[in-house]
Amino acid sequence: MNKKIIFIVTLIFLVFSNAGSSQITAPKMMLHSLENLESRNMEDGRVTRRISGDAVGLIRVEWPAGTITTPHNHANELIVLLIEGRLRALGGETEFILMPGDLVVVPAYVEHGYEALEDSITIEAVGPG
């Protein structure tokens, strides 16, 4: 196909794909409050509050002392920031004791788990979903 035909086909596609909408809305910045996000009580005792954008999510997690997660993995990278408390992070043969201000980066598909050594709070940056 030559460039002129590709351009015309693309233009037709764009015109007809927007034919049913009277206006295109542009993305805009929004303000949220953690306290207003729905909290979820997890089976292991954690309390989570999550907000998701198109490409990244943020989760605040309250960890009661003694909480242990089952080792797991997921398709998205995860960055965990410990705000308060102490948390043990386990990943394969690797183990870290996190103190407030410490971050742990867990690549996609790496099996990992946590143990709250005392009441703790984390903020986690996650992929979509």
N, C-alpha and C positions, 0 to 999 in steps of 0.2 A: 504494500500500500504506500502511496506517496504521501508526503506531509500534508498536502492540501486536503485530501480525503480524510485523513486522521483528524485534522483540525475541524472539518465540517461535522464529522460523526461525534466528536467530543462536544462541540457547540450544541448540536441537537440534543444530546444526552443531558447536558446541563439545563437547557431550556425546559425539557419535558420532566426532568426529575424535580424541578421546582414549580411545575405547573399547578399543582394542587395547593400550594401555600401562597398566601398573599404577602407574606413578608418573611425575611430571614432574620432570625434572632442571633445576635452576637453574644458570645460568652461574656459573663460579667463576674466581677469579684463579689463574694458574699461573706457575711459575718455570721459566725455561729458561736455558741457558748458550750463548753463541755458539760455544764450542769443541765443544759436543755437537751442533750443527746440522750436517746433511750439507753438505759443500762440493761445489761444482760448478766444474769447470774449463771455462771458456768457450773457444771457438775462437780468440778474439783475445788470449788470455793472462790475462784476468781470472779471479779466483777469487771466487766468491760464496757466501754463506751467507744463507739466507732463512727467515723465519718469517712466517706469515700468520694474522691473526685473521679475524673475520667481515667487518670493514669496512676494515681497514688492514693493510699488511704492512711489514716492516722488512728491509732487505737490507744486509749488510756486504760491501763490495767491495774487494778488493786489486787495485791497478792497477800492474803492472810499468811502469817508465819506457818510453815509446814506444808504449804501447797506444793504439790509435785505434779508436773505435767507428764503425760505419756510421751515417750520419744515419738517424733513425727517429722514429716517434711512436707513441703509444698512447692508449687511451681513458681513462686515469686521470691525474690530476695527480700530479706527482712533486716531492719536495723532497729535495735532495742536500746533505748536510753534509760538508765536507772535514775529516777528522780529522788527517791528516798528509800531507805532500808538496805538490805543486803540480799543478793540473789546469786545462786549458783547456776551457771549456764554450761550445759553439756552438749558437745557435738562430736560424735565419733570418739576418737581417742583424746580429744581436747576438752579441758575443763577450765572455766574461769570463775573467780569470785568477783562479782561486780559490786562496786561501791558507788554511792551517789556521784553522778557526773560521768560514769563509765558507759561506753557504748560497745555493743557487740554486733558484728555484721555476719549474718548467716546467708550464704549464697543459696540460690534456688536448689532444691532437691537434696540439700545436706540434712541428714537426720539430726535432730536437736531436741532438747528438753530443758526444763528449768526446775529449780527448787528454791522456794522462798525461805531463806534462813531467818528472816524476821519479817514483820509486816513491811511490805514494799509497794512502791508505785513505779510503773514503767510507762513510757511513751514509745510506741512502736510505729515505724514507718513501713508500710507494706505495699505490695503491688495491688492492682485493682481486684475487686471481688469482695 
